[in-house]
Structures are given as C-alpha cells and as structure tokens.
Amino acid sequence: MELVNFVTQILSILTIITHIIIVIALILYIITLLTKKKFRFYLHIKNFFQHYSKIFIFIIAVTATFGSLFLSQIAKYTPCLLCWYQRIFMYPIALIALISIIKKDNNIPTYIIPMSIIGGFFAGYHYLITLSAKVSASDICSNNGVSCLIEYFNEFGYVTFPLMSLTAFIIVIILSILLIKHHKITTSF
C-alpha cells in the first residue's frame, strides 16, 4: 500500500504542477494581450512548449495511461463506467502522439483535440459528481458496476483521479493548439 500512496502522491504533485503552469501561462498570455508587449520570457516558454508539444503530449498521455493502469491493476481500484469512457479517449492519444513523433507528422491536433474534448467532458462531469453527491450518478454508473462517486483517494484536498484525467485532457488540448499555431496547421473539425 505504500507504493500506491507514493504513486498517487507523485501523480497528484504532477497534476498540481500542471495546474500552476496553466495558471501562469494564462496570466502571461492575458498580460501580453492587454499590454501588447512581447515579453521575452513568455516567448521563450511559449516557443519551448510549441517546439516540443508532441513530445509533451506523448509523455502526458503515457503517464495518464500507465497511471490509470497502475491504479486499476496494481492498486486494485476498480474503474467505474465514466473512468472507462475517459480511458477510451486517453489511451489512443499516446499511440497517435508516438506515431506522429516517429513520422514527423504535425497534423495530430485534428485527431486528438476532439478526443480530448470528449474525454475531458467525461472527466469534468465525473469530477463534478464526486464534488457534489447530490447529482444523481446512479443512472450512469452504479446500475451494473462500481459507483462513480467512489473516491479512492483525495490528495491535497482536491486532487482525485477524475481531476487528474481532466487536467491531462486540458493540457493535451492546450499543447495541440500550440502545435497548430507553431506549424500553422489548418484544422477541419
């Protein structure tokens, strides 16, 4: 059980670090828009993430995939129906990102943004129903399996598995948008 606690804490810390990065990037972006100044620090950070966006997408998707497999196979946390839906949309992102890195294909946002939006919807809904048990999740989850309201862990007062998943989907969307801007990809959703 110590390994499970260690892994959930590491994943939770990575989630919080991602939240901090998103907030800082958003603040810098807003400041840049409002002041119309090009801050060198902001541009360096943005260019770095744009340049390596496919690698970061791959790392995030692989971490999410192996994290979910660890929690279900090693920690024996039985995934609910909403967890399965999130997995359905996250797992292929790792493979698509790997293939795009190998083939040097920059058109992956066309595929992974819709998957991330749908997966993020399931993750966001899942997180909301765990925050407010008043919402009836019984129609979705507990009829034939594990209730979606079960919280196997809650680190730092707010980080749960659905929030980790939502964070992963959001950062994949952000990195995909950066990839589009970096390569001036035309998307057709």
C-alpha positions, 0 to 999 in steps of 0.5 A, a space after each residue: 500500500 505504500 507504493 500506491 500512496 507514493 504513486 498517487 502522491 507523485 501523480 497528484 504533485 504532477 497534476 498540481 504542477 500542471 495546474 500552476 503552469 496553466 495558471 501562469 501561462 494564462 496570466 502571461 498570455 492575458 498580460 501580453 494581450 492587454 499590454 501588447 508587449 512581447 515579453 521575452 520570457 513568455 516567448 521563450 516558454 511559449 516557443 519551448 512548449 510549441 517546439 516540443 508539444 508532441 513530445 509533451 503530449 506523448 509523455 502526458 498521455 503515457 503517464 495518464 495511461 500507465 497511471 490509470 493502469 497502475 491504479 486499476 491493476 496494481 492498486 486494485 481500484 476498480 474503474 467505474 463506467 465514466 473512468 472507462 469512457 475517459 480511458 477510451 479517449 486517453 489511451 489512443 492519444 499516446 499511440 497517435 502522439 508516438 506515431 506522429 513523433 516517429 513520422 514527423 507528422 504535425 497534423 495530430 491536433 485534428 485527431 486528438 483535440 476532439 478526443 480530448 474534448 470528449 474525454 475531458 467532458 467525461 472527466 469534468 462531469 465525473 469530477 463534478 459528481 464526486 464534488 457534489 453527491 447530490 447529482 444523481 450518478 446512479 443512472 450512469 454508473 452504479 446500475 451494473 458496476 462500481 459507483 462513480 462517486 467512489 473516491 479512492 483517494 483525495 490528495 491535497 484536498 482536491 486532487 482525485 483521479 477524475 481531476 487528474 484525467 481532466 487536467 491531462 485532457 486540458 493540457 493535451 488540448 492546450 499543447 495541440 493548439 500550440 502545435 497548430 499555431 507553431 506549424 500553422 496547421 489548418 484544422 477541419 473539425 
